[in-house]
Amino acid sequence: MSQESTATPRMTAEDLLGILRTCAGVADDIVLDEKALDTDFGSLGYDSIALLEVTANLERTFHVDLDDDAIKASDTPRDVISMINGR
């Protein structure tokens, strides 16, 4: 008898950067790479509406429930990765 794993998959930087590109796009002058992980979302061009879309995608992809303020409390992409992986 096998048991299915219900563990939340770990998010990588590449995972989140891909979600950011897919959900909210990227301004022409912004490069989403490892350096962007420590840049605040506003400087990356993501407003609250874009972050809501990112939140919905994170919930679906990583099987987590995030309250409305979860992403707002995360200033940078690295903060989001830490939050998701810390669950």
C-alpha positions as CSV (number, residue, x, y, z in Angstrom):
1,M,0.0,0.0,0.0
2,S,1.5,3.3,-1.0
3,Q,0.9,6.7,0.5
4,E,0.8,9.9,-1.6
5,S,3.0,12.7,-0.4
6,T,1.0,15.8,0.5
7,A,4.1,17.9,1.2
8,T,4.2,21.3,-0.3
9,P,6.8,21.4,-3.1
10,R,9.8,23.6,-2.4
11,M,9.8,26.8,-4.5
12,T,13.0,27.8,-6.3
13,A,14.1,31.2,-7.5
14,E,13.5,30.0,-11.0
15,D,10.0,28.9,-10.1
16,L,9.0,32.3,-8.7
17,L,10.7,34.3,-11.5
18,G,8.8,32.2,-14.0
19,I,5.5,32.9,-12.3
20,L,6.2,36.6,-12.2
21,R,7.0,36.7,-15.9
22,T,3.8,34.6,-16.7
23,C,1.4,36.4,-14.4
24,A,2.3,40.0,-14.6
25,G,4.8,40.4,-17.4
26,V,8.0,42.3,-17.2
27,A,8.7,45.9,-18.1
28,D,11.2,46.3,-21.0
29,D,13.9,47.8,-18.7
30,I,13.6,45.2,-16.0
31,V,15.7,42.0,-15.9
32,L,14.2,39.2,-13.8
33,D,17.3,37.2,-12.7
34,E,19.0,36.3,-9.5
35,K,19.8,39.9,-8.8
36,A,16.0,40.7,-8.9
37,L,15.4,38.4,-5.9
38,D,16.5,41.2,-3.5
39,T,14.7,44.1,-5.3
40,D,11.4,45.3,-4.0
41,F,8.3,44.5,-6.1
42,G,7.6,48.2,-6.7
43,S,11.0,48.7,-8.3
44,L,10.4,45.6,-10.4
45,G,7.2,47.2,-11.7
46,Y,4.7,45.0,-9.9
47,D,1.6,46.7,-8.4
48,S,-0.9,45.3,-6.0
49,I,-3.1,43.9,-8.8
50,A,-0.2,42.1,-10.4
51,L,0.7,40.7,-7.0
52,L,-2.8,39.4,-6.5
53,E,-2.5,37.4,-9.7
54,V,0.9,36.1,-8.6
55,T,-0.6,35.1,-5.2
56,A,-3.4,33.1,-6.9
57,N,-0.8,31.3,-9.1
58,L,1.3,30.5,-6.1
59,E,-1.7,29.0,-4.3
60,R,-2.5,26.8,-7.2
61,T,1.1,25.7,-8.0
62,F,2.3,25.2,-4.5
63,H,-0.9,24.1,-2.8
64,V,-0.8,26.7,-0.1
65,D,-3.4,29.1,1.2
66,L,-2.2,32.7,1.4
67,D,-4.1,35.5,3.0
68,D,-4.5,38.7,1.2
69,D,-1.7,40.4,3.1
70,A,0.9,37.5,2.6
71,I,2.5,38.9,-0.5
72,K,2.1,42.6,0.7
73,A,4.2,41.6,3.7
74,S,6.9,40.3,1.5
75,D,8.9,43.1,0.0
76,T,11.0,41.1,-2.4
77,P,10.8,37.9,-4.4
78,R,13.3,36.3,-2.0
79,D,10.9,37.1,0.9
80,V,8.1,35.2,-1.0
81,I,10.3,32.2,-1.5
82,S,11.2,32.1,2.2
83,M,7.5,32.5,3.1
84,I,6.4,29.6,0.8
85,N,9.2,27.3,1.8
86,G,8.7,28.1,5.5
87,R,5.2,26.7,5.4
